[in-house]
Structure formats: C-alpha cells, structure tokens
Amino acid sequence: MLNLQKANKLKDKILTSSLLKDAQLSIFVMGIAGCGLIYQYLLASYSGRVIGVMEIAIFTIMTIMILCMGIGSFFVKKIKNKALGFSILESLISIVAVSSIYIISGAHALAYMLPEIIAQQFNIPIEQAPKYGFVSVLEDILEYSSYIVAAILGFLLGMEIPFLAAIREEVHGKHLDNNIGVIYGVDYFGAAIGATLWIMILIGMDVAQSLQITSFVNVLVGFFFILSFKKYVKRCNLALGVQIFTAFFIYFACQGITDWRKNLEQAFHRDPIVYSQNTKYQHFTVTEGRNSVSGEPIYSLYINKKTQFTSADESLYHSLLVYPTMIAAGEAKDILIIGGGDGLALRDVLKFNPESVTLMDLDPALINFFKEPVYSEDGKFVNAQFIELNENAFNDERVNFVFGDAFLHVRDYARQNKKFDAIIVDLPDPSHPDLNKLYSKTFYKELHHLLNFNGAISIQSSSPQSSKEAFISIGKTLKSSGFYTQQYQRNIPSFNGQWGWTIGTKSLPMAKGRIASYEKLPVEDEWLTKSLLMATFEFGKNYYKNIDSIKVNTIDNNATYNYYQNAWNELERSVFE
C-alpha cells in the first residue's frame, strides 16, 4: 500500500512537471510566433517605403518569407542538440532582424549612388557610367537586398516551430500524438497577439523602437528557455553568453539606426533633409534647397519617396486643381476636400470665401505637421515655412476635419444625404490597390450623390504624359459615374513634365463652357489667367485616339492601378537601360 502511494505521488510529480514544461513551451511558442509575424510586417512595411512600390514590395516580402520558412523547417532534423540549436537560433533571428535595416537602407542608397561613384572614380560624365555586365548585376543585387534579407530571416523563422515540437517530445521522453497540432494551435494564438500589437502599437512607432522591442523578446525567449531547460542544453554557459552578447548588440545597434537611416535617406534627395517622420500610414520627408539664381529657399515634401510638391511651383498645381472647380461651381459655399493634407488646396479654396470646408484625410500626423509648430531636437521651428506656405489654413474656423478612410466616410455622407457645392479630390497617384478604390466608379458614384446639381468636382489625375492610360481611365471612370467630364493639363517642373486633372459637373453646361462665360477670373491668382486656364483644356488631336480600349476602373478590375503600375515599370526600365 505504501509503495502504491509513493508510485502515485511520483506519477503526479512527473505529470505536474510535464504540464509545467508544456506551459513554459507554450509561452515560448506564443512569444516567437508573435515576433515572427511582426518581423514579416515590419520588414515588408519598411522595404515598401524604401523601394517606393508599397504593394509589390509587401506582397513579395511576405511570399518570400513564407516560402523560406517552409524550407527552413526541413533543416531542423540536421541539428543534433535541439535545445542548444533553438537558443542560438533566437539570437541569430534577433541579429539578422536588427541588421536588416542597416543592410536594406545601405544597399538601396549604394544602388542609387553607384553611377555617380563610378563616374567620379573613373573621371567620366555620369551619363557615360557603365550600366551593363558586372555593374548591372551589382545594381540588381543591391536593389533586391530586401528580398535577400527576407529569405534569410524567413529561413531562420521557419526553424523555430519544428525545434520546439522536437524539444517537447524530448522533454516528455516519447512520441506525442498530435504534437504538431498542439504546437501550431498555440502558434496561431501567438501570431494573433503579434498582429494585434502591430496594428495597435508598433505600426505607429519608429522602426528602431519596434525592432528593439521585438528582437529583445526573442532574446528573452532564448534566455528563459535556457534557464528552464538547461538540462537539455549542451554548453549552457556558451548559450547564455550568446544571449547576453545579442542583447548588447541589439541595444547599441538600435541606438544608431535612426542616425544611419537619416544619413542614407539623404542620399535619395538632392537638397538637405530638414525633417522626416514615420506615421502610422506613411513616411514623409521635408527638404530645403536654394534657388540657383535668386538664392531663395525651396521646400519640398516627399511621401514614401514620391514628390508631393515643391514650394517653387506648387501654386501652379494647386491653382489648376482648385480654380476651375470653384469657378465652374459658381457660388460655392460648402466645399469637400478629399486628401490635401498639406493644406495648400484648402488655402486656395478659402480665397473664394466659402461658408464651410470639410477636409477628409487619412493621416492626422501629416495634418498636424502643416497645422501646429513642430520643433527639432535643437529647438528649431522646422515647419514654420510650411504653415506660412498654406497661410495657416488649417486653423481657419470654417474648416472641419474628418480623419480616416475617405471611401467609408463618403459612403456614410451619401447615406446621410449630405450635399456640397464643390468637391476637390487631391489624393496620391493610384499606386496601391487601397488607393485604387478611391479612383473607382463606386467611389465616384458616391461623390456624384454628394454634389449639388450645379456643382463641380476636380480630381488630380496623374501625368497625361508618363501614365497616359491611367489618366484617360480616370476621365472615363468619372464620366461613367454620371458626370459631364473634361480633362486638362499643364507642365509642372517639379513633376518632370505634364500633369493632368479631371473636372466634372452634374449638369450642363460643362466646366469649360462655364469658365468661358467669365470675362476674367472671379478671384485673382498670382499667375493664372482666364486665357491660360482655357488653354489647359487643349490636347493633341490624336491624344484620345485609343480611348475606346481604355477600361473604366472598378474595385474588381483595378484598371487604373494596373495602368499606373505598367507606366511606372516602363518608366523605370527606360531610366536604367
């Protein structure tokens, strides 16, 4: 009887110990799963901003990482001591993840500067720098550095779950039924936690902070794993030493990431960077240059490396975006602006003395930069010139702000039967599927519902020169939504050529005819005149020759997005060939 009691106690003790080990392993699985998903999001997001083509970079990075995770999982069986292998793996993942920012930003900056470096080294004009053979291969390697890093990191991440599954069976001393199912079940919970943390917190943080937090979690997992399962870890002191080294490496590496990125980001801009910021939705950069003749300062805004405006000629762009619509709308009192986070379109709208302006924008951080004083670390008022440029428009009491997805807000306004006399759509080019929906027939039909009968709408429509098919598609889509539609163009030097807009009315006469009825512009502009404005509606006689082959853009077919991407890819090929 006594021996039976001892046996039961021993059995209970073993069971308790096994359950404790399972609980510890479950925590480790959730930790690494959360970190793994955050690494995928972080690397995809950062690479998209560096490469400049967000959707292609994000989808490609995710695909490569998932593929390489599968490959990595097969290599675990080659590691004899699974516990030691797992602890070292956590350090490797942290080191590669933190180093990835240095590698990606450095490689892309070098690829950008390579022709200039070769030209200086061999004392030849930059246009004569070689572009083929070894130089071409080197440029490709540098350009694809994001994908190479993603493959390495994905390979390492793919080894984690098989390692822990094997360790769990080693701890239990037997083959466990549904072992993989249990591990992956916990893994999914951990991934969900990681995704939630990314969406709620990390996405809006600086990349150095996000990396530091995430990689430290990997180190903590490795450290506590060693302490909890040290009987299974050969060379335990060595493994602990590696974790400590990794922790110091992460700390010091992350301290320098911000300065490193700032210095390399400068390589992509001719003028000195005076401010840059990562927001929850995008990365924007402000530069300050000088007019080569007058010496006056020239300020430029870039979002995800794409030019948004330059102070030297932004008035050309914004006058042509705003004036035709406000004139065609007549006595416009209630105005809706979609986008326009720099306040420059709003500045010109306010010249027409409306009663109210509703401005919809996705990113409150960008609005804040153009509204409230922002100071650098050395106390410099870095955005004073931009608040002056938009004439403090965001602080006008007639302006109402609506933050969030314009597609959803416009739909809600349509259901509430809200009406506006003029609508101005100043959105980035349709370079992403999420932006494409804001150029779709569905969206334009909602805007048609919001516009008063005699009102007018204008839409920035990309380049009629570089992205002709996308430009025409925007015009056709607006027309298919019930508007009387016309398009116009003007050379904008900072955009490297012609730029285009689309204007629509709900009733006749069309916009050009309404503008023609005025003897002169009802509100003076520093450069725009009636004759100049009328001339912008002119295109070459064969410009619309192939209009019948251009598709109307819908949410399903992504026509405008595809046209734009094809034009962008063709432009890149012509530049590098």
Secondary structure as GFF3:
##gff-version 3
##sequence-region A 1 577
A	DSSP	alpha_helix	2	51	.	.	.	ID=ss1
A	DSSP	alpha_helix	54	73	.	.	.	ID=ss2
A	DSSP	three_ten_helix	76	78	.	.	.	ID=ss3
A	DSSP	alpha_helix	82	122	.	.	.	ID=ss4
A	DSSP	three_ten_helix	126	128	.	.	.	ID=ss5
A	DSSP	alpha_helix	134	143	.	.	.	ID=ss6
A	DSSP	alpha_helix	145	157	.	.	.	ID=ss7
A	DSSP	alpha_helix	160	172	.	.	.	ID=ss8
A	DSSP	alpha_helix	179	200	.	.	.	ID=ss9
A	DSSP	three_ten_helix	202	204	.	.	.	ID=ss10
A	DSSP	alpha_helix	207	228	.	.	.	ID=ss11
A	DSSP	alpha_helix	236	265	.	.	.	ID=ss12
A	DSSP	three_ten_helix	266	268	.	.	.	ID=ss13
A	DSSP	beta_strand	273	278	.	.	.	ID=ss14
A	DSSP	beta_strand	283	290	.	.	.	ID=ss15
A	DSSP	beta_strand	297	303	.	.	.	ID=ss16
A	DSSP	beta_strand	306	310	.	.	.	ID=ss17
A	DSSP	alpha_helix	314	328	.	.	.	ID=ss18
A	DSSP	beta_strand	334	339	.	.	.	ID=ss19
A	DSSP	alpha_helix	344	350	.	.	.	ID=ss20
A	DSSP	beta_strand	356	361	.	.	.	ID=ss21
A	DSSP	alpha_helix	364	369	.	.	.	ID=ss22
A	DSSP	alpha_helix	384	389	.	.	.	ID=ss23
A	DSSP	three_ten_helix	393	395	.	.	.	ID=ss24
A	DSSP	beta_strand	399	403	.	.	.	ID=ss25
A	DSSP	alpha_helix	406	415	.	.	.	ID=ss26
A	DSSP	beta_strand	420	426	.	.	.	ID=ss27
A	DSSP	alpha_helix	433	436	.	.	.	ID=ss28
A	DSSP	three_ten_helix	437	439	.	.	.	ID=ss29
A	DSSP	alpha_helix	441	450	.	.	.	ID=ss30
A	DSSP	beta_strand	451	460	.	.	.	ID=ss31
A	DSSP	alpha_helix	468	480	.	.	.	ID=ss32
A	DSSP	beta_strand	484	492	.	.	.	ID=ss33
A	DSSP	three_ten_helix	493	495	.	.	.	ID=ss34
A	DSSP	beta_strand	497	505	.	.	.	ID=ss35
A	DSSP	alpha_helix	511	516	.	.	.	ID=ss36
A	DSSP	alpha_helix	530	535	.	.	.	ID=ss37
A	DSSP	three_ten_helix	547	549	.	.	.	ID=ss38
A	DSSP	alpha_helix	559	576	.	.	.	ID=ss39
###
